Amino acid sequence: MRKFIFTAVMAATLMPVAASAQSNAEVRRDRQDLRGEQRDLRDARRTGDRRDIRDQREDVRDARQELREDVRDRNRAYGRDDWRGWRDRNPGFYNRGGWNAPFRYNAFRTGVRISSGYYGSRYVIADPWRLHLRRPAYGQQWIRHYNDVILVDTRRGVVIDVIRGFYR
């Protein structure tokens, strides 16, 4: 009986690791498929007729959707979307009222360089673990920008991650 319990516990602990490795491989494969479909679309634009181009556009669209779904699944497997479930169970914690900065709203994207005024000390989220955000690496900080939360590399001023509509 003890061996059975030990085997069950080991299987339960190793299952998420195998699932995450599989999802990483799926994401990699989907990225390769997307690049292949985009290559086929370029070739169709050069040599094909309208029907070929339309078919290839649909294939690219489908490949992008599949990649998005696999990335979403991988993020859930790694616990990166933990804050969503916690926010749904504790909505009052995220309803902090209207918050406006002295500058206008910008919908930042990852990879964009922003000025240091956007990530000054008054906009830094000092305790991201209370909000169930992942721990920022050295030289990175979570900041609040209206209802969005942005992870910024403070050394270079580059946006690393954006969570839109974090605060309700």
Phi and psi in radians as a Rosetta constraint file:
Dihedral C 1 N 2 CA 2 C 2 CIRCULARHARMONIC -1.121 0.35
Dihedral N 2 CA 2 C 2 N 3 CIRCULARHARMONIC -0.690 0.35
Dihedral C 2 N 3 CA 3 C 3 CIRCULARHARMONIC -1.108 0.35
Dihedral N 3 CA 3 C 3 N 4 CIRCULARHARMONIC -0.683 0.35
Dihedral C 3 N 4 CA 4 C 4 CIRCULARHARMONIC -1.110 0.35
Dihedral N 4 CA 4 C 4 N 5 CIRCULARHARMONIC -0.793 0.35
Dihedral C 4 N 5 CA 5 C 5 CIRCULARHARMONIC -1.119 0.35
Dihedral N 5 CA 5 C 5 N 6 CIRCULARHARMONIC -0.765 0.35
Dihedral C 5 N 6 CA 6 C 6 CIRCULARHARMONIC -1.070 0.35
Dihedral N 6 CA 6 C 6 N 7 CIRCULARHARMONIC -0.731 0.35
Dihedral C 6 N 7 CA 7 C 7 CIRCULARHARMONIC -1.129 0.35
Dihedral N 7 CA 7 C 7 N 8 CIRCULARHARMONIC -0.714 0.35
Dihedral C 7 N 8 CA 8 C 8 CIRCULARHARMONIC -1.126 0.35
Dihedral N 8 CA 8 C 8 N 9 CIRCULARHARMONIC -0.724 0.35
Dihedral C 8 N 9 CA 9 C 9 CIRCULARHARMONIC -1.146 0.35
Dihedral N 9 CA 9 C 9 N 10 CIRCULARHARMONIC -0.738 0.35
Dihedral C 9 N 10 CA 10 C 10 CIRCULARHARMONIC -1.106 0.35
Dihedral N 10 CA 10 C 10 N 11 CIRCULARHARMONIC -0.725 0.35
Dihedral C 10 N 11 CA 11 C 11 CIRCULARHARMONIC -1.139 0.35
Dihedral N 11 CA 11 C 11 N 12 CIRCULARHARMONIC -0.681 0.35
Dihedral C 11 N 12 CA 12 C 12 CIRCULARHARMONIC -1.172 0.35
Dihedral N 12 CA 12 C 12 N 13 CIRCULARHARMONIC -0.599 0.35
Dihedral C 12 N 13 CA 13 C 13 CIRCULARHARMONIC -1.382 0.35
Dihedral N 13 CA 13 C 13 N 14 CIRCULARHARMONIC -0.525 0.35
Dihedral C 13 N 14 CA 14 C 14 CIRCULARHARMONIC -1.508 0.35
Dihedral N 14 CA 14 C 14 N 15 CIRCULARHARMONIC -0.314 0.35
Dihedral C 14 N 15 CA 15 C 15 CIRCULARHARMONIC -1.051 0.35
Dihedral N 15 CA 15 C 15 N 16 CIRCULARHARMONIC -0.826 0.35
Dihedral C 15 N 16 CA 16 C 16 CIRCULARHARMONIC -1.080 0.35
Dihedral N 16 CA 16 C 16 N 17 CIRCULARHARMONIC -0.595 0.35
Dihedral C 16 N 17 CA 17 C 17 CIRCULARHARMONIC -1.122 0.35
Dihedral N 17 CA 17 C 17 N 18 CIRCULARHARMONIC -0.774 0.35
Dihedral C 17 N 18 CA 18 C 18 CIRCULARHARMONIC -1.160 0.35
Dihedral N 18 CA 18 C 18 N 19 CIRCULARHARMONIC -0.663 0.35
Dihedral C 18 N 19 CA 19 C 19 CIRCULARHARMONIC -1.157 0.35
Dihedral N 19 CA 19 C 19 N 20 CIRCULARHARMONIC -0.693 0.35
Dihedral C 19 N 20 CA 20 C 20 CIRCULARHARMONIC -1.219 0.35
Dihedral N 20 CA 20 C 20 N 21 CIRCULARHARMONIC -0.643 0.35
Dihedral C 20 N 21 CA 21 C 21 CIRCULARHARMONIC -1.128 0.35
Dihedral N 21 CA 21 C 21 N 22 CIRCULARHARMONIC -0.675 0.35
Dihedral C 21 N 22 CA 22 C 22 CIRCULARHARMONIC -1.156 0.35
Dihedral N 22 CA 22 C 22 N 23 CIRCULARHARMONIC -0.722 0.35
Dihedral C 22 N 23 CA 23 C 23 CIRCULARHARMONIC -1.201 0.35
Dihedral N 23 CA 23 C 23 N 24 CIRCULARHARMONIC -0.573 0.35
Dihedral C 23 N 24 CA 24 C 24 CIRCULARHARMONIC -1.111 0.35
Dihedral N 24 CA 24 C 24 N 25 CIRCULARHARMONIC -0.722 0.35
Dihedral C 24 N 25 CA 25 C 25 CIRCULARHARMONIC -1.142 0.35
Dihedral N 25 CA 25 C 25 N 26 CIRCULARHARMONIC -0.660 0.35
Dihedral C 25 N 26 CA 26 C 26 CIRCULARHARMONIC -1.122 0.35
Dihedral N 26 CA 26 C 26 N 27 CIRCULARHARMONIC -0.757 0.35
Dihedral C 26 N 27 CA 27 C 27 CIRCULARHARMONIC -1.093 0.35
Dihedral N 27 CA 27 C 27 N 28 CIRCULARHARMONIC -0.771 0.35
Dihedral C 27 N 28 CA 28 C 28 CIRCULARHARMONIC -1.055 0.35
Dihedral N 28 CA 28 C 28 N 29 CIRCULARHARMONIC -0.777 0.35
Dihedral C 28 N 29 CA 29 C 29 CIRCULARHARMONIC -1.135 0.35
Dihedral N 29 CA 29 C 29 N 30 CIRCULARHARMONIC -0.702 0.35
Dihedral C 29 N 30 CA 30 C 30 CIRCULARHARMONIC -1.168 0.35
Dihedral N 30 CA 30 C 30 N 31 CIRCULARHARMONIC -0.620 0.35
Dihedral C 30 N 31 CA 31 C 31 CIRCULARHARMONIC -1.117 0.35
Dihedral N 31 CA 31 C 31 N 32 CIRCULARHARMONIC -0.718 0.35
Dihedral C 31 N 32 CA 32 C 32 CIRCULARHARMONIC -1.125 0.35
Dihedral N 32 CA 32 C 32 N 33 CIRCULARHARMONIC -0.730 0.35
Dihedral C 32 N 33 CA 33 C 33 CIRCULARHARMONIC -1.080 0.35
Dihedral N 33 CA 33 C 33 N 34 CIRCULARHARMONIC -0.726 0.35
Dihedral C 33 N 34 CA 34 C 34 CIRCULARHARMONIC -1.097 0.35
Dihedral N 34 CA 34 C 34 N 35 CIRCULARHARMONIC -0.763 0.35
Dihedral C 34 N 35 CA 35 C 35 CIRCULARHARMONIC -1.084 0.35
Dihedral N 35 CA 35 C 35 N 36 CIRCULARHARMONIC -0.692 0.35
Dihedral C 35 N 36 CA 36 C 36 CIRCULARHARMONIC -1.119 0.35
Dihedral N 36 CA 36 C 36 N 37 CIRCULARHARMONIC -0.734 0.35
Dihedral C 36 N 37 CA 37 C 37 CIRCULARHARMONIC -1.149 0.35
Dihedral N 37 CA 37 C 37 N 38 CIRCULARHARMONIC -0.676 0.35
Dihedral C 37 N 38 CA 38 C 38 CIRCULARHARMONIC -1.141 0.35
Dihedral N 38 CA 38 C 38 N 39 CIRCULARHARMONIC -0.654 0.35
Dihedral C 38 N 39 CA 39 C 39 CIRCULARHARMONIC -1.106 0.35
Dihedral N 39 CA 39 C 39 N 40 CIRCULARHARMONIC -0.758 0.35
Dihedral C 39 N 40 CA 40 C 40 CIRCULARHARMONIC -1.096 0.35
Dihedral N 40 CA 40 C 40 N 41 CIRCULARHARMONIC -0.645 0.35
Dihedral C 40 N 41 CA 41 C 41 CIRCULARHARMONIC -1.144 0.35
Dihedral N 41 CA 41 C 41 N 42 CIRCULARHARMONIC -0.728 0.35
Dihedral C 41 N 42 CA 42 C 42 CIRCULARHARMONIC -1.070 0.35
Dihedral N 42 CA 42 C 42 N 43 CIRCULARHARMONIC -0.743 0.35
Dihedral C 42 N 43 CA 43 C 43 CIRCULARHARMONIC -1.111 0.35
Dihedral N 43 CA 43 C 43 N 44 CIRCULARHARMONIC -0.699 0.35
Dihedral C 43 N 44 CA 44 C 44 CIRCULARHARMONIC -1.143 0.35
Dihedral N 44 CA 44 C 44 N 45 CIRCULARHARMONIC -0.623 0.35
Dihedral C 44 N 45 CA 45 C 45 CIRCULARHARMONIC -1.176 0.35
Dihedral N 45 CA 45 C 45 N 46 CIRCULARHARMONIC -0.579 0.35
Dihedral C 45 N 46 CA 46 C 46 CIRCULARHARMONIC -1.310 0.35
Dihedral N 46 CA 46 C 46 N 47 CIRCULARHARMONIC -0.758 0.35
Dihedral C 46 N 47 CA 47 C 47 CIRCULARHARMONIC -2.116 0.35
Dihedral N 47 CA 47 C 47 N 48 CIRCULARHARMONIC -0.219 0.35
Dihedral C 47 N 48 CA 48 C 48 CIRCULARHARMONIC -1.655 0.35
Dihedral N 48 CA 48 C 48 N 49 CIRCULARHARMONIC 3.085 0.35
Dihedral C 48 N 49 CA 49 C 49 CIRCULARHARMONIC -1.696 0.35
Dihedral N 49 CA 49 C 49 N 50 CIRCULARHARMONIC -3.077 0.35
Dihedral C 49 N 50 CA 50 C 50 CIRCULARHARMONIC -1.078 0.35
Dihedral N 50 CA 50 C 50 N 51 CIRCULARHARMONIC -0.661 0.35
Dihedral C 50 N 51 CA 51 C 51 CIRCULARHARMONIC -1.136 0.35
Dihedral N 51 CA 51 C 51 N 52 CIRCULARHARMONIC -0.732 0.35
Dihedral C 51 N 52 CA 52 C 52 CIRCULARHARMONIC -1.065 0.35
Dihedral N 52 CA 52 C 52 N 53 CIRCULARHARMONIC -0.753 0.35
Dihedral C 52 N 53 CA 53 C 53 CIRCULARHARMONIC -1.122 0.35
Dihedral N 53 CA 53 C 53 N 54 CIRCULARHARMONIC -0.769 0.35
Dihedral C 53 N 54 CA 54 C 54 CIRCULARHARMONIC -1.081 0.35
Dihedral N 54 CA 54 C 54 N 55 CIRCULARHARMONIC -0.762 0.35
Dihedral C 54 N 55 CA 55 C 55 CIRCULARHARMONIC -1.102 0.35
Dihedral N 55 CA 55 C 55 N 56 CIRCULARHARMONIC -0.721 0.35
Dihedral C 55 N 56 CA 56 C 56 CIRCULARHARMONIC -1.200 0.35
Dihedral N 56 CA 56 C 56 N 57 CIRCULARHARMONIC -0.621 0.35
Dihedral C 56 N 57 CA 57 C 57 CIRCULARHARMONIC -1.087 0.35
Dihedral N 57 CA 57 C 57 N 58 CIRCULARHARMONIC -0.724 0.35
Dihedral C 57 N 58 CA 58 C 58 CIRCULARHARMONIC -1.107 0.35
Dihedral N 58 CA 58 C 58 N 59 CIRCULARHARMONIC -0.695 0.35
Dihedral C 58 N 59 CA 59 C 59 CIRCULARHARMONIC -1.110 0.35
Dihedral N 59 CA 59 C 59 N 60 CIRCULARHARMONIC -0.717 0.35
Dihedral C 59 N 60 CA 60 C 60 CIRCULARHARMONIC -1.125 0.35
Dihedral N 60 CA 60 C 60 N 61 CIRCULARHARMONIC -0.750 0.35
Dihedral C 60 N 61 CA 61 C 61 CIRCULARHARMONIC -1.056 0.35
Dihedral N 61 CA 61 C 61 N 62 CIRCULARHARMONIC -0.770 0.35
Dihedral C 61 N 62 CA 62 C 62 CIRCULARHARMONIC -1.140 0.35
Dihedral N 62 CA 62 C 62 N 63 CIRCULARHARMONIC -0.694 0.35
Dihedral C 62 N 63 CA 63 C 63 CIRCULARHARMONIC -1.149 0.35
Dihedral N 63 CA 63 C 63 N 64 CIRCULARHARMONIC -0.687 0.35
Dihedral C 63 N 64 CA 64 C 64 CIRCULARHARMONIC -1.108 0.35
Dihedral N 64 CA 64 C 64 N 65 CIRCULARHARMONIC -0.761 0.35
Dihedral C 64 N 65 CA 65 C 65 CIRCULARHARMONIC -1.091 0.35
Dihedral N 65 CA 65 C 65 N 66 CIRCULARHARMONIC -0.750 0.35
Dihedral C 65 N 66 CA 66 C 66 CIRCULARHARMONIC -1.118 0.35
Dihedral N 66 CA 66 C 66 N 67 CIRCULARHARMONIC -0.692 0.35
Dihedral C 66 N 67 CA 67 C 67 CIRCULARHARMONIC -1.105 0.35
Dihedral N 67 CA 67 C 67 N 68 CIRCULARHARMONIC -0.776 0.35
Dihedral C 67 N 68 CA 68 C 68 CIRCULARHARMONIC -1.020 0.35
Dihedral N 68 CA 68 C 68 N 69 CIRCULARHARMONIC -0.761 0.35
Dihedral C 68 N 69 CA 69 C 69 CIRCULARHARMONIC -1.138 0.35
Dihedral N 69 CA 69 C 69 N 70 CIRCULARHARMONIC -0.717 0.35
Dihedral C 69 N 70 CA 70 C 70 CIRCULARHARMONIC -1.208 0.35
Dihedral N 70 CA 70 C 70 N 71 CIRCULARHARMONIC -0.642 0.35
Dihedral C 70 N 71 CA 71 C 71 CIRCULARHARMONIC -1.132 0.35
Dihedral N 71 CA 71 C 71 N 72 CIRCULARHARMONIC -0.727 0.35
Dihedral C 71 N 72 CA 72 C 72 CIRCULARHARMONIC -1.076 0.35
Dihedral N 72 CA 72 C 72 N 73 CIRCULARHARMONIC -0.760 0.35
Dihedral C 72 N 73 CA 73 C 73 CIRCULARHARMONIC -1.120 0.35
Dihedral N 73 CA 73 C 73 N 74 CIRCULARHARMONIC -0.716 0.35
Dihedral C 73 N 74 CA 74 C 74 CIRCULARHARMONIC -1.120 0.35
Dihedral N 74 CA 74 C 74 N 75 CIRCULARHARMONIC -0.730 0.35
Dihedral C 74 N 75 CA 75 C 75 CIRCULARHARMONIC -1.089 0.35
Dihedral N 75 CA 75 C 75 N 76 CIRCULARHARMONIC -0.670 0.35
Dihedral C 75 N 76 CA 76 C 76 CIRCULARHARMONIC -1.170 0.35
Dihedral N 76 CA 76 C 76 N 77 CIRCULARHARMONIC -0.648 0.35
Dihedral C 76 N 77 CA 77 C 77 CIRCULARHARMONIC -1.139 0.35
Dihedral N 77 CA 77 C 77 N 78 CIRCULARHARMONIC -0.603 0.35
Dihedral C 77 N 78 CA 78 C 78 CIRCULARHARMONIC -1.518 0.35
Dihedral N 78 CA 78 C 78 N 79 CIRCULARHARMONIC -0.008 0.35
Dihedral C 78 N 79 CA 79 C 79 CIRCULARHARMONIC 1.369 0.35
Dihedral N 79 CA 79 C 79 N 80 CIRCULARHARMONIC 0.341 0.35
Dihedral C 79 N 80 CA 80 C 80 CIRCULARHARMONIC -1.319 0.35
Dihedral N 80 CA 80 C 80 N 81 CIRCULARHARMONIC -0.308 0.35
Dihedral C 80 N 81 CA 81 C 81 CIRCULARHARMONIC -1.810 0.35
Dihedral N 81 CA 81 C 81 N 82 CIRCULARHARMONIC 0.429 0.35
Dihedral C 81 N 82 CA 82 C 82 CIRCULARHARMONIC -1.066 0.35
Dihedral N 82 CA 82 C 82 N 83 CIRCULARHARMONIC -0.603 0.35
Dihedral C 82 N 83 CA 83 C 83 CIRCULARHARMONIC -1.131 0.35
Dihedral N 83 CA 83 C 83 N 84 CIRCULARHARMONIC -0.497 0.35
Dihedral C 83 N 84 CA 84 C 84 CIRCULARHARMONIC -1.110 0.35
Dihedral N 84 CA 84 C 84 N 85 CIRCULARHARMONIC -0.869 0.35
Dihedral C 84 N 85 CA 85 C 85 CIRCULARHARMONIC -1.125 0.35
Dihedral N 85 CA 85 C 85 N 86 CIRCULARHARMONIC -0.687 0.35
Dihedral C 85 N 86 CA 86 C 86 CIRCULARHARMONIC -1.166 0.35
Dihedral N 86 CA 86 C 86 N 87 CIRCULARHARMONIC -0.680 0.35
Dihedral C 86 N 87 CA 87 C 87 CIRCULARHARMONIC -1.136 0.35
Dihedral N 87 CA 87 C 87 N 88 CIRCULARHARMONIC -0.679 0.35
Dihedral C 87 N 88 CA 88 C 88 CIRCULARHARMONIC -1.166 0.35
Dihedral N 88 CA 88 C 88 N 89 CIRCULARHARMONIC -0.569 0.35
Dihedral C 88 N 89 CA 89 C 89 CIRCULARHARMONIC -1.412 0.35
Dihedral N 89 CA 89 C 89 N 90 CIRCULARHARMONIC -0.390 0.35
Dihedral C 89 N 90 CA 90 C 90 CIRCULARHARMONIC -2.260 0.35
Dihedral N 90 CA 90 C 90 N 91 CIRCULARHARMONIC 1.156 0.35
Dihedral C 90 N 91 CA 91 C 91 CIRCULARHARMONIC -1.172 0.35
Dihedral N 91 CA 91 C 91 N 92 CIRCULARHARMONIC -0.503 0.35
Dihedral C 91 N 92 CA 92 C 92 CIRCULARHARMONIC -1.145 0.35
Dihedral N 92 CA 92 C 92 N 93 CIRCULARHARMONIC -0.473 0.35
Dihedral C 92 N 93 CA 93 C 93 CIRCULARHARMONIC -1.176 0.35
Dihedral N 93 CA 93 C 93 N 94 CIRCULARHARMONIC -0.509 0.35
Dihedral C 93 N 94 CA 94 C 94 CIRCULARHARMONIC -1.721 0.35
Dihedral N 94 CA 94 C 94 N 95 CIRCULARHARMONIC -0.084 0.35
Dihedral C 94 N 95 CA 95 C 95 CIRCULARHARMONIC -1.634 0.35
Dihedral N 95 CA 95 C 95 N 96 CIRCULARHARMONIC 1.300 0.35
Dihedral C 95 N 96 CA 96 C 96 CIRCULARHARMONIC -1.589 0.35
Dihedral N 96 CA 96 C 96 N 97 CIRCULARHARMONIC 0.155 0.35
Dihedral C 96 N 97 CA 97 C 97 CIRCULARHARMONIC 1.507 0.35
Dihedral N 97 CA 97 C 97 N 98 CIRCULARHARMONIC 3.100 0.35
Dihedral C 97 N 98 CA 98 C 98 CIRCULARHARMONIC -1.214 0.35
Dihedral N 98 CA 98 C 98 N 99 CIRCULARHARMONIC 2.418 0.35
Dihedral C 98 N 99 CA 99 C 99 CIRCULARHARMONIC -2.383 0.35
Dihedral N 99 CA 99 C 99 N 100 CIRCULARHARMONIC 2.114 0.35
Dihedral C 99 N 100 CA 100 C 100 CIRCULARHARMONIC -2.210 0.35
Dihedral N 100 CA 100 C 100 N 101 CIRCULARHARMONIC 2.399 0.35
Dihedral C 100 N 101 CA 101 C 101 CIRCULARHARMONIC -1.521 0.35
Dihedral N 101 CA 101 C 101 N 102 CIRCULARHARMONIC 2.907 0.35
Dihedral C 101 N 102 CA 102 C 102 CIRCULARHARMONIC -1.331 0.35
Dihedral N 102 CA 102 C 102 N 103 CIRCULARHARMONIC 0.159 0.35
Dihedral C 102 N 103 CA 103 C 103 CIRCULARHARMONIC -2.250 0.35
Dihedral N 103 CA 103 C 103 N 104 CIRCULARHARMONIC 2.889 0.35
Dihedral C 103 N 104 CA 104 C 104 CIRCULARHARMONIC -1.337 0.35
Dihedral N 104 CA 104 C 104 N 105 CIRCULARHARMONIC 2.834 0.35
Dihedral C 104 N 105 CA 105 C 105 CIRCULARHARMONIC -1.280 0.35
Dihedral N 105 CA 105 C 105 N 106 CIRCULARHARMONIC 2.384 0.35
Dihedral C 105 N 106 CA 106 C 106 CIRCULARHARMONIC -2.206 0.35
Dihedral N 106 CA 106 C 106 N 107 CIRCULARHARMONIC 2.344 0.35
Dihedral C 106 N 107 CA 107 C 107 CIRCULARHARMONIC -1.526 0.35
Dihedral N 107 CA 107 C 107 N 108 CIRCULARHARMONIC 1.606 0.35
Dihedral C 107 N 108 CA 108 C 108 CIRCULARHARMONIC -1.287 0.35
Dihedral N 108 CA 108 C 108 N 109 CIRCULARHARMONIC 2.616 0.35
Dihedral C 108 N 109 CA 109 C 109 CIRCULARHARMONIC -2.042 0.35
Dihedral N 109 CA 109 C 109 N 110 CIRCULARHARMONIC 2.812 0.35
Dihedral C 109 N 110 CA 110 C 110 CIRCULARHARMONIC -1.186 0.35
Dihedral N 110 CA 110 C 110 N 111 CIRCULARHARMONIC 2.517 0.35
Dihedral C 110 N 111 CA 111 C 111 CIRCULARHARMONIC 1.588 0.35
Dihedral N 111 CA 111 C 111 N 112 CIRCULARHARMONIC -0.141 0.35
Dihedral C 111 N 112 CA 112 C 112 CIRCULARHARMONIC -1.461 0.35
Dihedral N 112 CA 112 C 112 N 113 CIRCULARHARMONIC 2.453 0.35
Dihedral C 112 N 113 CA 113 C 113 CIRCULARHARMONIC -1.588 0.35
Dihedral N 113 CA 113 C 113 N 114 CIRCULARHARMONIC 2.269 0.35
Dihedral C 113 N 114 CA 114 C 114 CIRCULARHARMONIC -2.106 0.35
Dihedral N 114 CA 114 C 114 N 115 CIRCULARHARMONIC 2.791 0.35
Dihedral C 114 N 115 CA 115 C 115 CIRCULARHARMONIC -1.363 0.35
Dihedral N 115 CA 115 C 115 N 116 CIRCULARHARMONIC 2.782 0.35
Dihedral C 115 N 116 CA 116 C 116 CIRCULARHARMONIC -1.175 0.35
Dihedral N 116 CA 116 C 116 N 117 CIRCULARHARMONIC -0.290 0.35
Dihedral C 116 N 117 CA 117 C 117 CIRCULARHARMONIC -1.106 0.35
Dihedral N 117 CA 117 C 117 N 118 CIRCULARHARMONIC -0.472 0.35
Dihedral C 117 N 118 CA 118 C 118 CIRCULARHARMONIC -1.351 0.35
Dihedral N 118 CA 118 C 118 N 119 CIRCULARHARMONIC -0.431 0.35
Dihedral C 118 N 119 CA 119 C 119 CIRCULARHARMONIC -2.120 0.35
Dihedral N 119 CA 119 C 119 N 120 CIRCULARHARMONIC 0.693 0.35
Dihedral C 119 N 120 CA 120 C 120 CIRCULARHARMONIC -1.195 0.35
Dihedral N 120 CA 120 C 120 N 121 CIRCULARHARMONIC 2.995 0.35
Dihedral C 120 N 121 CA 121 C 121 CIRCULARHARMONIC -1.086 0.35
Dihedral N 121 CA 121 C 121 N 122 CIRCULARHARMONIC -0.471 0.35
Dihedral C 121 N 122 CA 122 C 122 CIRCULARHARMONIC -1.355 0.35
Dihedral N 122 CA 122 C 122 N 123 CIRCULARHARMONIC -0.177 0.35
Dihedral C 122 N 123 CA 123 C 123 CIRCULARHARMONIC -1.848 0.35
Dihedral N 123 CA 123 C 123 N 124 CIRCULARHARMONIC -0.087 0.35
Dihedral C 123 N 124 CA 124 C 124 CIRCULARHARMONIC -1.286 0.35
Dihedral N 124 CA 124 C 124 N 125 CIRCULARHARMONIC 2.400 0.35
Dihedral C 124 N 125 CA 125 C 125 CIRCULARHARMONIC -1.541 0.35
Dihedral N 125 CA 125 C 125 N 126 CIRCULARHARMONIC 1.873 0.35
Dihedral C 125 N 126 CA 126 C 126 CIRCULARHARMONIC -1.291 0.35
Dihedral N 126 CA 126 C 126 N 127 CIRCULARHARMONIC -0.435 0.35
Dihedral C 126 N 127 CA 127 C 127 CIRCULARHARMONIC -2.261 0.35
Dihedral N 127 CA 127 C 127 N 128 CIRCULARHARMONIC 1.251 0.35
Dihedral C 127 N 128 CA 128 C 128 CIRCULARHARMONIC -1.139 0.35
Dihedral N 128 CA 128 C 128 N 129 CIRCULARHARMONIC -0.407 0.35
Dihedral C 128 N 129 CA 129 C 129 CIRCULARHARMONIC -1.156 0.35
Dihedral N 129 CA 129 C 129 N 130 CIRCULARHARMONIC -0.515 0.35
Dihedral C 129 N 130 CA 130 C 130 CIRCULARHARMONIC -1.183 0.35
Dihedral N 130 CA 130 C 130 N 131 CIRCULARHARMONIC -0.486 0.35
Dihedral C 130 N 131 CA 131 C 131 CIRCULARHARMONIC -1.641 0.35
Dihedral N 131 CA 131 C 131 N 132 CIRCULARHARMONIC 0.079 0.35
Dihedral C 131 N 132 CA 132 C 132 CIRCULARHARMONIC 1.096 0.35
Dihedral N 132 CA 132 C 132 N 133 CIRCULARHARMONIC 0.607 0.35
Dihedral C 132 N 133 CA 133 C 133 CIRCULARHARMONIC -1.571 0.35
Dihedral N 133 CA 133 C 133 N 134 CIRCULARHARMONIC 2.668 0.35
Dihedral C 133 N 134 CA 134 C 134 CIRCULARHARMONIC -1.210 0.35
Dihedral N 134 CA 134 C 134 N 135 CIRCULARHARMONIC 2.698 0.35
Dihedral C 134 N 135 CA 135 C 135 CIRCULARHARMONIC -1.224 0.35
Dihedral N 135 CA 135 C 135 N 136 CIRCULARHARMONIC 2.216 0.35
Dihedral C 135 N 136 CA 136 C 136 CIRCULARHARMONIC -1.268 0.35
Dihedral N 136 CA 136 C 136 N 137 CIRCULARHARMONIC 2.575 0.35
Dihedral C 136 N 137 CA 137 C 137 CIRCULARHARMONIC -1.294 0.35
Dihedral N 137 CA 137 C 137 N 138 CIRCULARHARMONIC 3.036 0.35
Dihedral C 137 N 138 CA 138 C 138 CIRCULARHARMONIC -1.042 0.35
Dihedral N 138 CA 138 C 138 N 139 CIRCULARHARMONIC 2.289 0.35
Dihedral C 138 N 139 CA 139 C 139 CIRCULARHARMONIC 1.459 0.35
Dihedral N 139 CA 139 C 139 N 140 CIRCULARHARMONIC 0.161 0.35
Dihedral C 139 N 140 CA 140 C 140 CIRCULARHARMONIC -2.113 0.35
Dihedral N 140 CA 140 C 140 N 141 CIRCULARHARMONIC 2.641 0.35
Dihedral C 140 N 141 CA 141 C 141 CIRCULARHARMONIC -2.527 0.35
Dihedral N 141 CA 141 C 141 N 142 CIRCULARHARMONIC 2.529 0.35
Dihedral C 141 N 142 CA 142 C 142 CIRCULARHARMONIC -1.468 0.35
Dihedral N 142 CA 142 C 142 N 143 CIRCULARHARMONIC 2.325 0.35
Dihedral C 142 N 143 CA 143 C 143 CIRCULARHARMONIC -2.221 0.35
Dihedral N 143 CA 143 C 143 N 144 CIRCULARHARMONIC 2.765 0.35
Dihedral C 143 N 144 CA 144 C 144 CIRCULARHARMONIC -1.799 0.35
Dihedral N 144 CA 144 C 144 N 145 CIRCULARHARMONIC 2.306 0.35
Dihedral C 144 N 145 CA 145 C 145 CIRCULARHARMONIC -2.296 0.35
Dihedral N 145 CA 145 C 145 N 146 CIRCULARHARMONIC 1.722 0.35
Dihedral C 145 N 146 CA 146 C 146 CIRCULARHARMONIC 0.952 0.35
Dihedral N 146 CA 146 C 146 N 147 CIRCULARHARMONIC -2.093 0.35
Dihedral C 146 N 147 CA 147 C 147 CIRCULARHARMONIC -1.655 0.35
Dihedral N 147 CA 147 C 147 N 148 CIRCULARHARMONIC 0.078 0.35
Dihedral C 147 N 148 CA 148 C 148 CIRCULARHARMONIC -1.720 0.35
Dihedral N 148 CA 148 C 148 N 149 CIRCULARHARMONIC 2.767 0.35
Dihedral C 148 N 149 CA 149 C 149 CIRCULARHARMONIC -2.132 0.35
Dihedral N 149 CA 149 C 149 N 150 CIRCULARHARMONIC 2.304 0.35
Dihedral C 149 N 150 CA 150 C 150 CIRCULARHARMONIC -2.208 0.35
Dihedral N 150 CA 150 C 150 N 151 CIRCULARHARMONIC 2.321 0.35
Dihedral C 150 N 151 CA 151 C 151 CIRCULARHARMONIC -1.666 0.35
Dihedral N 151 CA 151 C 151 N 152 CIRCULARHARMONIC 2.117 0.35
Dihedral C 151 N 152 CA 152 C 152 CIRCULARHARMONIC -2.117 0.35
Dihedral N 152 CA 152 C 152 N 153 CIRCULARHARMONIC 2.391 0.35
Dihedral C 152 N 153 CA 153 C 153 CIRCULARHARMONIC -1.415 0.35
Dihedral N 153 CA 153 C 153 N 154 CIRCULARHARMONIC 1.834 0.35
Dihedral C 153 N 154 CA 154 C 154 CIRCULARHARMONIC -1.254 0.35
Dihedral N 154 CA 154 C 154 N 155 CIRCULARHARMONIC -0.305 0.35
Dihedral C 154 N 155 CA 155 C 155 CIRCULARHARMONIC -1.302 0.35
Dihedral N 155 CA 155 C 155 N 156 CIRCULARHARMONIC -0.647 0.35
Dihedral C 155 N 156 CA 156 C 156 CIRCULARHARMONIC -1.905 0.35
Dihedral N 156 CA 156 C 156 N 157 CIRCULARHARMONIC -0.301 0.35
Dihedral C 156 N 157 CA 157 C 157 CIRCULARHARMONIC 1.367 0.35
Dihedral N 157 CA 157 C 157 N 158 CIRCULARHARMONIC 0.469 0.35
Dihedral C 157 N 158 CA 158 C 158 CIRCULARHARMONIC -1.759 0.35
Dihedral N 158 CA 158 C 158 N 159 CIRCULARHARMONIC 2.368 0.35
Dihedral C 158 N 159 CA 159 C 159 CIRCULARHARMONIC -1.338 0.35
Dihedral N 159 CA 159 C 159 N 160 CIRCULARHARMONIC 2.206 0.35
Dihedral C 159 N 160 CA 160 C 160 CIRCULARHARMONIC -1.742 0.35
Dihedral N 160 CA 160 C 160 N 161 CIRCULARHARMONIC -0.697 0.35
Dihedral C 160 N 161 CA 161 C 161 CIRCULARHARMONIC -2.592 0.35
Dihedral N 161 CA 161 C 161 N 162 CIRCULARHARMONIC 2.565 0.35
Dihedral C 161 N 162 CA 162 C 162 CIRCULARHARMONIC -2.301 0.35
Dihedral N 162 CA 162 C 162 N 163 CIRCULARHARMONIC 2.283 0.35
Dihedral C 162 N 163 CA 163 C 163 CIRCULARHARMONIC -2.069 0.35
Dihedral N 163 CA 163 C 163 N 164 CIRCULARHARMONIC 1.868 0.35
Dihedral C 163 N 164 CA 164 C 164 CIRCULARHARMONIC -1.441 0.35
Dihedral N 164 CA 164 C 164 N 165 CIRCULARHARMONIC 2.491 0.35
Dihedral C 164 N 165 CA 165 C 165 CIRCULARHARMONIC 1.157 0.35
Dihedral N 165 CA 165 C 165 N 166 CIRCULARHARMONIC 0.533 0.35
Dihedral C 165 N 166 CA 166 C 166 CIRCULARHARMONIC -1.114 0.35
Dihedral N 166 CA 166 C 166 N 167 CIRCULARHARMONIC -0.846 0.35
Dihedral C 166 N 167 CA 167 C 167 CIRCULARHARMONIC -1.582 0.35
Dihedral N 167 CA 167 C 167 N 168 CIRCULARHARMONIC 2.461 0.35
